[in-house]
Amino acid sequence: MRYEVRALSPDHLMTQLILDAQDEDDARRQAAMRGLAVAEVWPAKGLRMPGTLGGPFGGATARQWSLVLFSQELLALLRAGLSIVEGLEALLEKEANETARTILQRLLAGLRDGKRLSVVLAEQPAHFPPLYVGIVRAAEGTSDLPRSLARYLDYRQRVDGVRGKVVSAAIYPCILALVGGAVSFFLVGYVVPSFAQIYQGTGRSLPFLSRLLMDWGRFAGAHSAPLAAGIVALAAVVALGARHVVRRGGVGRLLAVIPGMAARVRIYELSRLYLTMGMLLEGGITVVAAMTSIQGMMSADVAARLRLSREAVQAGTPLSDAFEAQGLATPISLRMLRVGERSGELGAMLTRSAEFYDGEIGRWIDRFTRVFEPLLMAAIGIIVGAIVVLLYMPIFDLADSLQ
């Protein structure tokens, strides 16, 4: 929550600032850390933070926090030879957003109090997820934070790359469907009623399909406003429903209902599981701890299978056998897991399995878009063409009668 604070500065001037704090006491503590004598504290309502000039927090609100950009900048400073405290101080000096400054100040205050970096990060779960805290905690044991940050950035790049392919593949079909729907609605709601008035005055009987189209056109023309409002309301309901499903992680279950998609959804979930677990194992985290950390990131079905696999591993079962028993391995990944167990490079083998399946997903997306986009264009063309043909069929019939 954000609080507005009025305080007396060390040079005896009244100043007013906005802090992101858990409660009023936390806001007072943050102000005191800046050397301010607090006079008043109250919740800040209806305020927006100013935009930043770059930096890891480049947004207008406190919720817009880019962990990837923060990690990239911190990694660059650490590789340049700065310590973690010096790196955070450098980020703090260049940051103009008050919310971002508060986050960095909390990190610096915790480190100066003698806390470990992982502990300080865990105190802000809204900005640093457990996965990130886990790899930093593992890096503290090996004193190799830059390598762990680089591994996390590579992990995010791969995850975002697959997600970006899916989004890119969906943009063009969505635009086609939107434009085709708009054109069809315009024809039925505006053009068809005009033709219906013309044909009504001729006194001739229309073909059956043309008559149905004219009746619907007259209805749409007479009730255009309610129909438009209904379409907008339906779109809003669909958008809210999709948002609710995404938040609850039900996208995979919905896609699995589509014929041929269940196997692709399973491959995507396994790829994400292997990539995340491989990153943690390569960072020095134990198998059981890695499985515990990523359980909350998976879908409900995969999480349940992963929990049973973890219990089997704790009982002494090899990871490959536990995954095979719970259906979390394909024949290819199972062989790679067993090779990794024999060679002691289980994390690397999990990562390679994820790379293999990411490539398979990417190739499938390319094939799907190459087939689906022409089919969608053909369907839209057929719909629009059918409307136009049904409009002009009475004209052709009239021309034949005149001849």
C-alpha positions as CSV (number, residue, x, y, z in Angstrom):
1,M,0.0,0.0,0.0
2,R,1.1,3.6,-0.6
3,Y,1.3,6.2,2.0
4,E,1.9,10.0,1.9
5,V,4.3,11.3,4.4
6,R,5.0,14.8,5.7
7,A,8.3,15.1,7.4
8,L,11.0,17.5,8.5
9,S,14.3,17.1,6.6
10,P,17.7,17.4,8.2
11,D,18.1,20.9,6.9
12,H,14.8,21.8,8.8
13,L,12.6,22.0,5.7
14,M,9.1,20.4,5.4
15,T,9.0,17.8,2.7
16,Q,6.2,15.6,1.4
17,L,6.8,12.2,-0.3
18,I,4.9,9.0,-1.2
19,L,6.2,5.6,0.1
20,D,5.2,2.1,-0.8
21,A,4.9,0.4,2.7
22,Q,3.1,-2.4,4.4
23,D,1.5,-0.2,7.0
24,E,1.9,3.2,8.6
25,D,4.7,2.0,10.9
26,D,6.6,0.7,8.0
27,A,6.2,4.1,6.2
28,R,7.5,5.9,9.3
29,R,10.5,3.5,9.5
30,Q,11.3,4.1,5.8
31,A,11.2,7.9,6.3
32,A,13.3,7.7,9.4
33,M,15.9,5.7,7.4
34,R,16.2,8.7,5.1
35,G,16.9,11.0,8.1
36,L,13.5,12.5,8.1
37,A,11.5,13.5,11.2
38,V,7.9,12.3,10.4
39,A,5.1,14.7,11.2
40,E,2.1,13.0,9.5
41,V,1.3,9.8,7.7
42,W,-1.9,8.9,5.7
43,P,-2.9,6.5,2.9
44,A,-2.3,8.0,-0.5
45,K,-5.5,7.5,-2.6
46,G,-6.0,8.0,-6.3
47,L,-2.4,8.9,-7.1
48,R,-0.4,7.7,-10.0
49,M,3.4,7.5,-10.0
50,P,5.1,9.4,-12.7
51,G,6.7,7.5,-15.6
52,T,10.3,6.7,-15.5
53,L,13.1,7.5,-17.9
54,G,14.0,3.9,-18.4
55,G,15.2,1.6,-15.7
56,P,13.7,-1.6,-14.5
57,F,10.4,0.0,-13.4
58,G,9.4,1.6,-16.6
59,G,5.7,2.1,-16.0
60,A,3.2,4.4,-14.5
61,T,2.0,2.4,-11.5
62,A,3.6,0.5,-8.7
63,R,2.5,-2.8,-10.1
64,Q,4.6,-2.5,-13.2
65,W,7.9,-4.0,-12.1
66,S,10.3,-5.7,-14.6
67,L,12.3,-8.3,-12.8
68,V,14.0,-9.3,-16.0
69,L,15.3,-5.7,-16.7
70,F,16.3,-5.4,-13.1
71,S,18.3,-8.6,-13.3
72,Q,19.9,-7.5,-16.6
73,E,21.1,-4.2,-15.1
74,L,22.3,-5.8,-11.9
75,L,24.1,-8.5,-13.8
76,A,25.9,-5.9,-15.9
77,L,27.1,-4.0,-12.8
78,L,28.3,-7.2,-11.1
79,R,30.2,-8.3,-14.1
80,A,31.8,-4.8,-14.2
81,G,33.3,-5.5,-10.8
82,L,30.8,-3.8,-8.5
83,S,29.7,-5.5,-5.3
84,I,26.0,-6.2,-4.8
85,V,25.6,-3.2,-2.5
86,E,27.4,-0.9,-4.9
87,G,25.3,-2.2,-7.8
88,L,22.0,-1.6,-5.9
89,E,23.3,1.9,-5.0
90,A,24.0,2.7,-8.6
91,L,20.5,1.5,-9.6
92,L,19.0,3.6,-6.8
93,E,20.9,6.8,-7.9
94,K,19.6,6.6,-11.5
95,E,16.0,5.7,-10.6
96,A,13.4,8.4,-10.5
97,N,10.3,6.4,-9.7
98,E,9.5,6.7,-6.0
99,T,8.1,3.2,-5.8
100,A,11.1,1.7,-7.5
101,R,13.4,3.7,-5.1
102,T,11.5,2.2,-2.2
103,I,12.1,-1.3,-3.4
104,L,15.8,-0.7,-3.9
105,Q,16.1,1.0,-0.5
106,R,14.5,-2.0,1.2
107,L,17.1,-4.2,-0.4
108,L,20.0,-1.9,0.6
109,A,18.7,-1.5,4.2
110,G,18.4,-5.3,4.6
111,L,21.9,-5.9,3.3
112,R,23.4,-3.2,5.5
113,D,21.7,-4.8,8.5
114,G,23.7,-7.9,7.7
115,K,20.9,-10.0,6.1
116,R,21.6,-12.3,3.2
117,L,20.4,-11.2,-0.2
118,S,17.9,-14.1,-0.5
119,V,16.3,-13.2,2.8
120,V,16.0,-9.6,1.8
121,L,14.4,-10.6,-1.5
122,A,12.0,-13.0,0.2
123,E,10.7,-10.1,2.3
124,Q,9.2,-8.6,-0.9
125,P,7.3,-11.5,-2.4
126,A,5.2,-9.2,-4.6
127,H,8.3,-8.3,-6.6
128,F,10.5,-11.3,-6.2
129,P,8.9,-14.7,-6.8
130,P,10.0,-17.8,-4.9
131,L,11.8,-19.2,-8.0
132,Y,14.0,-16.1,-8.1
133,V,14.7,-16.2,-4.4
134,G,15.6,-19.9,-4.7
135,I,18.2,-19.4,-7.4
136,V,19.7,-16.5,-5.4
137,R,19.8,-18.6,-2.3
138,A,21.6,-21.4,-4.2
139,A,24.1,-18.8,-5.6
140,E,24.9,-17.6,-2.1
141,G,26.2,-21.1,-1.3
142,T,28.5,-21.1,-4.4
143,S,29.4,-17.3,-4.3
144,D,28.5,-17.1,-8.0
145,L,25.5,-14.7,-8.2
146,P,26.3,-13.4,-11.7
147,R,26.1,-16.9,-13.2
148,S,22.8,-17.6,-11.4
149,L,21.4,-14.3,-12.7
150,A,22.5,-15.1,-16.2
151,R,20.9,-18.6,-15.9
152,Y,17.6,-17.0,-14.8
153,L,17.7,-14.5,-17.7
154,D,18.3,-17.4,-20.1
155,Y,15.4,-19.2,-18.6
156,R,13.0,-16.2,-18.9
157,Q,14.2,-15.7,-22.5
158,R,13.2,-19.2,-23.4
159,V,9.9,-19.1,-21.6
160,D,9.0,-15.8,-23.1
161,G,10.2,-17.0,-26.5
162,V,7.7,-19.9,-26.6
163,R,4.9,-17.6,-25.3
164,G,5.8,-15.0,-27.9
165,K,5.5,-17.5,-30.7
166,V,2.0,-18.5,-29.4
167,V,0.9,-14.8,-29.2
168,S,2.4,-13.9,-32.6
169,A,0.6,-16.9,-34.2
170,A,-2.7,-15.8,-32.7
171,I,-2.5,-12.1,-33.7
172,Y,-3.1,-12.4,-37.4
173,P,-6.1,-14.9,-37.1
174,C,-7.7,-12.6,-34.5
175,I,-7.3,-9.6,-36.8
176,L,-8.8,-11.6,-39.7
177,A,-11.7,-12.7,-37.6
178,L,-12.4,-9.2,-36.3
179,V,-12.3,-7.6,-39.8
180,G,-14.4,-10.4,-41.3
181,G,-17.0,-10.1,-38.5
182,A,-17.1,-6.3,-38.9
183,V,-17.6,-6.6,-42.7
184,S,-20.3,-9.2,-42.3
185,F,-22.1,-7.1,-39.6
186,F,-21.9,-4.0,-41.9
187,L,-23.4,-6.0,-44.8
188,V,-26.2,-7.5,-42.8
189,G,-27.0,-4.5,-40.7
190,Y,-26.8,-1.7,-43.4
191,V,-26.5,-3.0,-47.0
192,V,-29.0,-5.8,-46.7
193,P,-31.8,-3.6,-45.3
194,S,-31.3,-1.2,-48.2
195,F,-31.7,-4.0,-50.8
196,A,-34.7,-5.4,-48.9
197,Q,-36.5,-2.1,-49.3
198,I,-35.8,-2.1,-53.1
199,Y,-36.9,-5.7,-53.6
200,Q,-40.0,-5.2,-51.5
201,G,-41.3,-2.6,-54.0
202,T,-40.8,-4.9,-57.0
203,G,-43.6,-7.3,-56.0
204,R,-41.6,-10.3,-57.1
205,S,-41.0,-13.5,-55.1
206,L,-37.4,-13.9,-53.9
207,P,-35.4,-17.2,-53.7
208,F,-35.7,-18.9,-50.3
209,L,-32.1,-18.1,-49.1
210,S,-32.4,-14.5,-50.3
211,R,-35.7,-14.1,-48.5
212,L,-34.2,-15.4,-45.3
213,L,-31.3,-13.0,-45.7
214,M,-33.7,-10.1,-46.4
215,D,-35.8,-10.9,-43.3
216,W,-32.7,-11.0,-41.1
217,G,-31.5,-7.8,-42.7
218,R,-34.8,-6.0,-42.0
219,F,-34.7,-7.3,-38.4
220,A,-31.0,-6.2,-38.0
221,G,-31.8,-2.8,-39.4
222,A,-34.7,-2.2,-37.1
223,H,-32.8,-3.3,-34.0
224,S,-29.3,-2.3,-34.9
225,A,-28.6,-0.5,-31.6
226,P,-29.7,-3.4,-29.3
227,L,-27.8,-5.9,-31.5
228,A,-24.6,-3.8,-31.3
229,A,-25.0,-3.5,-27.6
230,G,-25.6,-7.2,-27.3
231,I,-22.4,-8.0,-29.3
232,V,-20.4,-5.6,-27.1
233,A,-21.8,-7.2,-24.0
234,L,-21.1,-10.7,-25.3
235,A,-17.5,-9.7,-26.1
236,A,-17.1,-8.2,-22.6
237,V,-18.4,-11.4,-21.0
238,V,-16.1,-13.5,-23.2
239,A,-13.1,-11.3,-22.3
240,L,-13.9,-11.5,-18.6
241,G,-14.4,-15.2,-18.7
242,A,-11.1,-15.7,-20.5
243,R,-9.3,-13.5,-18.0
244,H,-10.8,-15.5,-15.2
245,V,-9.7,-18.8,-16.8
246,V,-6.2,-17.5,-17.4
247,R,-5.9,-16.4,-13.7
248,R,-7.0,-19.8,-12.5
249,G,-4.7,-21.6,-14.9
250,G,-7.4,-23.3,-16.9
251,V,-6.2,-22.4,-20.4
252,G,-4.5,-25.8,-20.7
253,R,-7.7,-27.7,-19.8
254,L,-9.7,-25.6,-22.4
255,L,-7.2,-26.2,-25.1
256,A,-7.0,-29.9,-24.3
257,V,-10.7,-30.2,-25.2
258,I,-9.9,-29.2,-28.8
259,P,-9.1,-32.3,-30.9
260,G,-5.4,-32.7,-31.5
261,M,-4.4,-30.1,-28.9
262,A,-4.2,-32.3,-25.8
263,A,-0.8,-33.8,-26.8
264,R,0.6,-30.3,-27.6
265,V,-0.5,-28.9,-24.3
266,R,1.1,-31.8,-22.5
267,I,4.4,-31.2,-24.4
268,Y,4.3,-27.5,-23.5
269,E,3.7,-28.3,-19.8
270,L,6.5,-30.8,-19.7
271,S,8.9,-28.4,-21.5
272,R,8.1,-25.8,-18.9
273,L,8.6,-28.3,-16.1
274,Y,12.0,-29.5,-17.5
275,L,13.3,-26.0,-18.2
276,T,12.4,-24.7,-14.7
277,M,13.7,-27.7,-12.8
278,G,16.9,-27.9,-15.0
279,M,17.7,-24.3,-14.2
280,L,17.3,-24.9,-10.4
281,L,19.4,-28.1,-10.5
282,E,22.2,-26.4,-12.5
283,G,22.1,-23.6,-9.9
284,G,22.9,-26.1,-7.1
285,I,19.4,-26.7,-5.6
286,T,18.6,-30.3,-4.7
287,V,16.1,-32.4,-6.6
288,V,13.5,-32.4,-3.8
289,A,13.8,-28.7,-3.1
290,A,13.5,-27.9,-6.8
291,M,10.4,-30.0,-7.2
292,T,8.9,-28.3,-4.1
293,S,9.7,-24.8,-5.5
294,I,8.1,-25.3,-8.9
295,Q,5.0,-27.2,-7.8
296,G,3.0,-24.0,-7.5
297,M,3.9,-22.9,-11.0
298,M,2.4,-25.9,-12.7
299,S,-1.2,-26.7,-13.6
300,A,-3.3,-28.6,-11.1
301,D,-2.8,-31.9,-12.8
302,V,1.0,-31.6,-13.3
303,A,1.3,-30.2,-9.7
304,A,-0.4,-33.3,-8.3
305,R,1.8,-35.6,-10.4
306,L,4.8,-33.7,-9.4
307,R,3.9,-34.0,-5.7
308,L,3.6,-37.8,-6.0
309,S,6.9,-37.9,-7.9
310,R,8.6,-35.9,-5.1
311,E,7.3,-38.3,-2.5
312,A,8.7,-41.2,-4.5
313,V,12.1,-39.5,-4.9
314,Q,12.2,-38.9,-1.1
315,A,11.6,-42.6,-0.7
316,G,14.7,-43.4,-2.8
317,T,13.2,-43.8,-6.3
318,P,15.3,-42.3,-9.2
319,L,13.8,-39.2,-10.7
320,S,13.4,-40.9,-14.1
321,D,11.4,-43.8,-12.6
322,A,9.3,-41.4,-10.6
323,F,8.5,-39.2,-13.6
324,E,7.7,-42.3,-15.7
325,A,5.3,-43.7,-13.1
326,Q,3.4,-40.4,-13.0
327,G,3.3,-39.7,-16.7
328,L,5.7,-36.8,-16.6
329,A,8.2,-38.2,-19.1
330,T,8.0,-39.1,-22.8
331,P,10.2,-41.9,-24.3
332,I,12.8,-39.3,-25.4
333,S,13.0,-37.3,-22.2
334,L,13.0,-40.6,-20.2
335,R,16.2,-41.7,-22.0
336,M,17.8,-38.3,-21.5
337,L,16.9,-38.3,-17.8
338,R,18.5,-41.7,-17.3
339,V,21.7,-40.5,-19.1
340,G,21.8,-37.5,-16.9
341,E,21.4,-39.6,-13.7
342,R,24.3,-41.8,-14.8
343,S,26.6,-38.9,-15.8
344,G,25.7,-36.7,-12.8
345,E,24.4,-34.0,-15.2
346,L,20.7,-34.3,-14.5
347,G,20.1,-30.5,-14.7
348,A,21.7,-30.2,-18.1
349,M,19.7,-33.1,-19.4
350,L,16.5,-31.6,-18.2
351,T,17.4,-28.3,-20.0
352,R,18.2,-30.2,-23.2
353,S,14.9,-32.0,-23.0
354,A,13.2,-28.7,-22.7
355,E,15.1,-27.3,-25.7
356,F,14.1,-30.4,-27.8
357,Y,10.4,-29.9,-27.0
358,D,10.5,-26.1,-27.4
359,G,11.8,-26.8,-31.0
360,E,8.9,-29.2,-31.5
361,I,6.4,-26.7,-30.3
362,G,7.8,-24.0,-32.5
363,R,7.7,-26.2,-35.6
364,W,4.1,-27.2,-34.8
365,I,3.0,-23.6,-34.4
366,D,4.5,-22.7,-37.8
367,R,2.7,-25.6,-39.4
368,F,-0.5,-24.8,-37.7
369,T,-0.5,-21.1,-38.7
370,R,0.4,-22.0,-42.3
371,V,-2.7,-24.2,-42.5
372,F,-5.1,-22.3,-40.3
373,E,-4.7,-18.8,-41.7
374,P,-5.6,-19.7,-45.3
375,L,-8.6,-21.8,-44.0
376,L,-9.7,-18.8,-41.9
377,M,-9.4,-16.4,-44.9
378,A,-11.3,-18.9,-47.1
379,A,-14.1,-19.2,-44.5
380,I,-14.4,-15.4,-44.2
381,G,-14.4,-15.1,-48.0
382,I,-17.1,-17.7,-48.3
383,I,-19.3,-15.9,-45.7
384,V,-18.9,-12.5,-47.2
385,G,-19.3,-13.9,-50.8
386,A,-22.4,-15.8,-49.9
387,I,-24.0,-12.6,-48.5
388,V,-23.2,-10.7,-51.7
389,V,-24.4,-13.5,-54.0
390,L,-27.7,-13.8,-52.1
391,L,-28.1,-10.0,-52.4
392,Y,-27.7,-10.1,-56.2
393,M,-29.6,-13.3,-57.0
394,P,-32.9,-11.4,-57.3
395,I,-31.3,-8.9,-59.6
396,F,-30.0,-11.8,-61.8
397,D,-33.5,-13.3,-61.8
398,L,-35.1,-10.0,-62.8
399,A,-32.6,-9.6,-65.6
400,D,-33.4,-13.0,-66.9
401,S,-37.2,-12.2,-66.9
402,L,-36.6,-8.9,-68.8
403,Q,-34.7,-10.8,-71.5
